[in-house]
Amino acid sequence: MKKTILITGAAGFIGFHLAEALLRTGHTVVGVDSMTNYYDVALKRRRLALLRAHKRFIFKKLSVTQYAPLLALMKRENIGLVYHLAAQPGVRYSVTHPAAYADNYTGTLQVFEAARAAGVKRVIYASSSTVYGKRGKSGAFSETDRTDTPLSVYGATKVANEALAYAYASLYGMDMVGIRFFTVYGPFGRPDLGLFIFTKRIIEGKRVDLFNHGRTKRAFTHIHDVVRALVTLATAKGKGARTYNLAGAQSVSLTKLISLIETTAGKRAKIRLLPAVAGDMPETIGDTKKAARELGYRSKVGIEAGVKEFVGWYTKNESWLSRLEEPKA
């Protein structure tokens, strides 16, 4: 029997792609989003327009901090599963605007509590590779690593959410699954992230700023790989609180990323190298053996193919993408 599934942050990048995938498999999806303007809302409206083409998609503009209407919605739509993806994103923005991230915790608390009150047994929620923060060893991040030294306020909110999820699993017997995302990218991606910014500026002939002198490395993870794992979690076995890394197969430097964009776009980048900024982790690479073992996860889309796809998508939609307002980050 197909479930009615609630997705918070449904107009966001990952939420949009997940909703599309679940709708294609026959589920009814209830999407919630407060439509904040951290980046241009026009992009969120574009995603929503595509979701609204599906008959089994229901949308409610709502902040996850509003407990009463959230609970009423869950009960009215008989929600059987919750994906909690809504959050204020942005590592660098959290350094300069820490108070903007308070709702990442309070909103998560309201979602967890509404789910408990509505009788939802499983909540799958967004965490982040930023929980790993500062640590003394090198190599891939593992789910068993310590997460008590985050380098940003954003990362700290994700650590807090994981602790809250553990408490809900322990106290109320709920199945609380945290997904530690590693730099997810792809079509309709966030315009405050590197691939979008670099592609836009290279195509427009504008200067590209590379912090940490371009040496920063990320385990870029394609949205299609992420969504496959998230859909699997709708029916995967398991109980209690647990976390999974979803990461790309390799850690790629920003200079390598720029080179791939240049090759695909056929344009040279005008680069300015700058020092590292506070809050940024110098490298992320995730150990995904647990996700492979329990979810069948595998990073199938390589960075070369992924960048080529993204640049092609951007070029095809440049007429409206180029008009988006600059993100706040």
C-alpha positions as CSV (number, residue, x, y, z in Angstrom):
1,M,0.0,0.0,0.0
2,K,1.4,3.4,-1.0
3,K,1.9,5.9,1.8
4,T,1.0,9.6,2.0
5,I,4.4,11.2,2.7
6,L,5.1,14.6,4.1
7,I,8.2,16.5,2.9
8,T,9.3,19.6,4.7
9,G,11.3,22.0,2.5
10,A,9.6,20.6,-0.6
11,A,10.4,23.6,-2.7
12,G,14.0,23.2,-1.9
13,F,16.6,21.4,-4.0
14,I,16.6,18.0,-2.4
15,G,13.0,18.2,-1.4
16,F,11.9,18.9,-5.0
17,H,13.8,16.0,-6.5
18,L,12.7,13.6,-3.7
19,A,9.0,14.6,-4.2
20,E,9.3,14.0,-7.9
21,A,10.7,10.5,-7.4
22,L,8.1,9.5,-4.8
23,L,5.3,10.8,-7.0
24,R,6.6,8.8,-9.9
25,T,6.4,5.6,-7.7
26,G,2.8,6.2,-6.9
27,H,2.9,7.9,-3.5
28,T,0.9,10.9,-2.5
29,V,3.2,13.7,-1.4
30,V,2.3,16.6,0.9
31,G,4.8,19.3,0.6
32,V,5.5,22.0,3.2
33,D,7.7,25.0,2.7
34,S,7.8,28.6,4.1
35,M,9.3,30.0,0.9
36,T,12.0,32.0,2.6
37,N,14.1,34.4,0.5
38,Y,17.6,33.3,1.5
39,Y,18.0,32.7,-2.2
40,D,15.7,33.9,-5.0
41,V,12.2,32.5,-4.4
42,A,11.7,32.4,-8.2
43,L,13.7,29.2,-8.3
44,K,11.5,27.6,-5.6
45,R,8.4,28.6,-7.6
46,R,9.8,26.9,-10.7
47,R,10.3,23.7,-8.7
48,L,6.8,23.9,-7.2
49,A,5.3,24.5,-10.6
50,L,6.7,21.2,-11.8
51,L,5.5,19.4,-8.7
52,R,2.0,20.8,-9.0
53,A,1.7,19.1,-12.4
54,H,1.3,15.9,-10.4
55,K,-2.3,15.1,-9.3
56,R,-1.1,13.5,-6.1
57,F,1.0,16.5,-4.9
58,I,-0.5,18.7,-2.2
59,F,1.3,21.9,-1.1
60,K,0.9,24.0,2.0
61,K,2.9,27.2,2.6
62,L,3.9,26.7,6.2
63,S,6.8,27.2,8.6
64,V,7.9,24.1,10.5
65,T,8.0,26.2,13.6
66,Q,4.2,26.3,13.6
67,Y,3.3,23.3,15.6
68,A,-0.5,23.4,15.7
69,P,-1.1,23.7,11.9
70,L,1.7,21.2,11.2
71,L,0.1,18.6,13.5
72,A,-3.3,19.3,12.0
73,L,-1.9,18.8,8.5
74,M,-0.3,15.5,9.4
75,K,-3.6,14.2,11.0
76,R,-5.8,15.5,8.2
77,E,-3.7,13.9,5.4
78,N,-3.0,10.7,7.4
79,I,0.7,11.0,7.0
80,G,2.6,7.7,7.2
81,L,6.2,8.9,6.8
82,V,8.0,12.2,7.2
83,Y,11.1,13.5,5.4
84,H,12.2,16.6,7.3
85,L,14.5,18.6,4.9
86,A,13.5,22.2,5.8
87,A,16.3,24.3,7.2
88,Q,18.1,27.6,6.9
89,P,21.1,26.5,4.8
90,G,24.5,28.1,4.4
91,V,27.8,27.6,6.4
92,R,29.2,31.1,5.7
93,Y,25.9,32.9,6.3
94,S,25.7,31.2,9.7
95,V,29.0,32.8,10.6
96,T,27.7,36.3,10.1
97,H,24.0,35.7,10.9
98,P,24.0,33.0,13.7
99,A,20.5,34.0,15.0
100,A,19.0,33.1,11.6
101,Y,19.7,29.4,12.5
102,A,17.7,29.2,15.7
103,D,14.8,27.8,13.8
104,N,16.9,24.9,12.5
105,Y,16.5,23.4,16.0
106,T,13.2,24.7,17.1
107,G,11.6,23.8,13.8
108,T,13.0,20.3,14.0
109,L,11.6,19.9,17.5
110,Q,8.2,20.9,16.2
111,V,8.4,18.5,13.3
112,F,9.5,15.6,15.6
113,E,6.8,16.4,18.2
114,A,4.0,16.7,15.6
115,A,5.1,13.4,14.0
116,R,5.0,11.7,17.4
117,A,1.6,13.2,18.2
118,A,0.2,12.2,14.8
119,G,1.4,8.6,15.3
120,V,4.2,8.7,12.6
121,K,6.7,5.9,13.3
122,R,9.6,7.0,11.1
123,V,11.1,10.4,10.5
124,I,14.0,10.8,8.0
125,Y,15.7,14.1,8.5
126,A,18.5,16.1,6.9
127,S,21.8,16.3,8.7
128,S,25.1,17.3,7.1
129,S,28.8,16.5,6.8
130,T,29.4,19.7,8.7
131,V,28.7,17.8,12.0
132,Y,32.2,16.3,11.7
133,G,33.8,19.7,12.1
134,K,37.3,19.8,13.5
135,R,39.0,16.5,14.2
136,G,42.5,15.2,14.7
137,K,42.6,12.5,12.0
138,S,42.6,12.5,8.2
139,G,40.7,10.4,5.8
140,A,37.0,9.7,5.3
141,F,34.4,10.7,7.8
142,S,32.7,7.8,9.4
143,E,29.3,7.7,11.2
144,T,31.2,6.6,14.3
145,D,33.4,9.7,14.4
146,R,32.9,12.3,17.1
147,T,30.6,15.2,16.2
148,D,31.1,17.6,19.1
149,T,33.4,20.1,17.5
150,P,31.5,21.7,14.6
151,L,33.2,24.7,12.9
152,S,30.0,26.6,12.1
153,V,26.7,27.6,13.7
154,Y,25.0,25.7,10.8
155,G,26.9,22.6,11.7
156,A,26.1,23.0,15.4
157,T,22.4,23.0,14.6
158,K,22.7,19.7,12.8
159,V,24.6,18.2,15.7
160,A,21.8,19.4,18.0
161,N,19.1,17.9,15.7
162,E,20.9,14.5,15.8
163,A,20.9,14.6,19.6
164,L,17.2,15.4,19.6
165,A,16.5,12.6,17.2
166,Y,18.3,10.2,19.5
167,A,16.2,11.4,22.5
168,Y,12.9,10.9,20.5
169,A,14.0,7.4,19.5
170,S,14.9,6.5,23.1
171,L,11.9,8.1,24.8
172,Y,9.1,7.3,22.3
173,G,10.3,4.3,20.3
174,M,10.3,6.3,17.0
175,D,12.6,5.4,14.1
176,M,14.7,8.5,13.6
177,V,17.0,8.4,10.5
178,G,19.6,11.2,10.0
179,I,21.2,11.7,6.6
180,R,24.5,13.4,6.5
181,F,24.6,15.0,3.1
182,F,27.9,15.8,1.4
183,T,27.7,18.8,-1.0
184,V,24.7,17.6,-3.0
185,Y,24.6,19.1,-6.6
186,G,22.6,18.7,-9.8
187,P,19.9,20.4,-11.9
188,F,17.7,22.9,-10.0
189,G,20.5,23.1,-7.4
190,R,20.9,25.9,-4.8
191,P,22.3,29.1,-6.3
192,D,24.4,29.8,-3.2
193,L,26.6,26.7,-3.7
194,G,29.9,26.6,-5.6
195,L,28.9,24.7,-8.8
196,F,26.0,27.1,-9.5
197,I,28.0,30.2,-8.7
198,F,31.1,29.2,-10.7
199,T,29.0,28.1,-13.7
200,K,27.0,31.3,-13.8
201,R,30.1,33.6,-13.4
202,I,32.2,31.7,-15.9
203,I,29.5,31.8,-18.5
204,E,28.9,35.5,-17.9
205,G,32.6,36.2,-18.0
206,K,32.7,37.4,-14.4
207,R,35.4,36.9,-11.8
208,V,35.3,33.7,-9.7
209,D,36.5,33.9,-6.1
210,L,38.2,30.8,-4.9
211,F,38.7,30.7,-1.1
212,N,41.4,28.7,0.6
213,H,43.3,29.4,-2.7
214,G,41.2,26.7,-4.4
215,R,42.5,23.9,-2.3
216,T,39.2,23.2,-0.6
217,K,37.9,19.7,-1.4
218,R,34.4,18.4,-1.3
219,A,32.8,14.9,-1.8
220,F,30.4,16.2,-4.4
221,T,27.3,14.0,-4.4
222,H,24.9,13.9,-7.3
223,I,21.2,14.4,-6.5
224,H,20.1,11.3,-8.3
225,D,22.3,9.1,-6.0
226,V,20.9,10.9,-3.0
227,V,17.3,10.5,-4.0
228,R,17.7,6.7,-4.7
229,A,18.9,6.3,-1.1
230,L,16.1,8.5,0.3
231,V,13.4,6.5,-1.5
232,T,14.9,3.2,-0.3
233,L,14.6,4.5,3.3
234,A,10.8,4.7,2.9
235,T,10.7,0.9,3.2
236,A,14.1,-0.1,4.5
237,K,14.4,-2.2,7.7
238,G,15.8,-0.7,10.8
239,K,14.7,0.8,14.2
240,G,15.8,3.5,16.5
241,A,18.2,6.4,15.9
242,R,20.8,6.0,13.2
243,T,22.7,8.1,10.7
244,Y,24.1,7.6,7.2
245,N,26.7,9.3,5.1
246,L,25.6,10.0,1.6
247,A,28.7,11.1,-0.2
248,G,30.4,11.1,-3.6
249,A,33.0,8.5,-4.4
250,Q,35.9,11.0,-4.4
251,S,36.9,14.3,-2.9
252,V,37.3,16.9,-5.6
253,S,39.2,20.3,-5.3
254,L,37.5,23.5,-6.3
255,T,40.3,24.1,-8.9
256,K,39.4,20.7,-10.5
257,L,35.7,21.7,-10.4
258,I,36.5,25.0,-12.2
259,S,38.5,23.1,-14.8
260,L,35.5,20.7,-15.5
261,I,33.2,23.7,-15.9
262,E,35.6,25.4,-18.2
263,T,35.8,22.3,-20.4
264,T,32.1,21.9,-20.7
265,A,31.2,25.6,-21.1
266,G,34.0,26.2,-23.5
267,K,35.1,29.3,-21.6
268,R,38.0,30.2,-19.4
269,A,37.5,31.4,-15.8
270,K,38.8,34.6,-14.4
271,I,40.0,33.5,-11.0
272,R,40.9,35.4,-7.9
273,L,42.5,33.2,-5.2
274,L,41.6,34.2,-1.6
275,P,42.4,32.9,1.9
276,A,40.2,30.4,3.7
277,V,37.1,31.8,5.5
278,A,35.9,31.0,9.0
279,G,33.6,28.0,9.3
280,D,34.7,26.2,6.1
281,M,36.0,22.7,6.4
282,P,39.1,22.3,4.3
283,E,38.1,18.8,3.0
284,T,35.1,16.5,3.2
285,I,35.0,12.9,2.1
286,G,32.5,10.4,3.4
287,D,32.8,6.7,4.3
288,T,29.6,5.2,2.8
289,K,30.1,1.6,3.6
290,K,27.2,1.6,6.1
291,A,24.8,3.2,3.5
292,A,26.0,0.6,1.0
293,R,25.4,-2.3,3.3
294,E,22.0,-1.2,4.7
295,L,20.6,0.8,1.8
296,G,22.4,-0.5,-1.2
297,Y,23.8,3.0,-1.7
298,R,26.4,3.5,-4.4
299,S,27.7,6.7,-6.0
300,K,26.9,6.1,-9.6
301,V,27.2,9.6,-11.1
302,G,30.8,10.7,-11.5
303,I,31.8,14.3,-11.1
304,E,32.7,14.7,-14.8
305,A,29.3,13.5,-16.0
306,G,27.5,15.4,-13.2
307,V,29.2,18.7,-14.0
308,K,28.5,18.2,-17.7
309,E,24.8,17.6,-16.9
310,F,24.6,20.7,-14.7
311,V,26.3,23.1,-17.1
312,G,24.0,21.8,-19.9
313,W,20.9,22.4,-17.7
314,Y,22.2,25.9,-16.8
315,T,22.9,26.8,-20.4
316,K,19.4,25.5,-21.5
317,N,17.7,27.6,-18.8
318,E,20.1,30.6,-18.8
319,S,17.4,33.1,-19.9
320,W,15.7,32.9,-16.5
321,L,18.5,31.6,-14.3
322,S,20.8,34.6,-15.1
323,R,18.0,36.9,-13.8
324,L,18.0,35.3,-10.3
325,E,19.0,37.6,-7.5
326,E,22.3,36.9,-5.9
327,P,22.0,34.7,-2.8
328,K,22.7,36.1,0.6
329,A,25.7,33.9,1.4
